[in-house]
Amino acid sequence: MKTLCLNNEPGRRNFKGTFKKQCDKIVKWIGSDRNKFNELFNLFLNGDNRTTQRAAWPLSYSAVIHPEFMNNNFERLINNLKKNGLHDSIKRNSVRVLQAVNIPEEYEGDVMELCFLFINSVE
């Protein structure tokens, strides 16, 4: 089975075309498969800058469709949002995920603080 690839690496599943079309294909590929979602989530957290940005949009769409996929990933999402120098697409799509899921009570303060930081950011 080929693994998900958001760049043009040989031997990997490649989604060509406009990025909206790519996004839709990736979301369809993930479907209701938590393992595929986790594969995308790992690319989102650990990929190079371009890969994380490309993973952010389909990740958010998949999380909106299947918010339960975030249950085991929530802490990692919040920790990622606390990093300095995140691209706006990472912030925007992460906040989209936060809109779609039930935020565990233990993270409500972190989420509120992060959102206020994003709103007050002059970048």
Residue pairs with C-beta under 8 A, 6 or more apart in sequence:
2 11
2 12
2 13
3 12
3 13
3 39
4 12
4 13
4 26
4 29
4 36
4 39
4 40
4 43
5 12
5 13
5 14
6 15
6 26
6 43
6 47
6 50
6 51
6 54
6 55
7 50
7 51
8 14
13 29
15 21
15 22
15 25
15 26
15 29
16 22
17 25
19 54
19 57
22 54
22 58
23 57
23 58
23 61
26 40
26 58
26 62
27 58
27 61
27 62
27 65
29 36
30 36
30 37
30 40
30 58
30 62
32 66
34 66
34 69
37 59
37 62
37 63
37 66
37 69
38 69
38 73
40 55
40 58
40 59
40 62
41 55
41 59
41 69
41 73
41 76
43 51
43 52
43 55
44 52
44 55
44 56
44 59
44 80
44 90
45 52
45 76
45 80
46 52
47 55
49 87
52 87
52 90
53 87
53 89
53 90
56 89
56 90
56 92
56 93
56 94
57 89
57 93
59 93
59 97
60 93
60 94
60 96
60 97
60 100
62 69
63 69
63 70
63 96
63 97
63 100
63 101
64 96
64 97
64 99
64 100
67 100
67 101
67 102
70 77
70 97
70 101
74 101
74 103
74 104
74 107
75 107
77 94
77 97
77 98
78 107
78 110
78 111
78 114
80 86
80 90
80 94
81 90
81 91
81 94
81 114
82 110
82 114
91 118
95 115
95 118
98 111
98 115
103 111
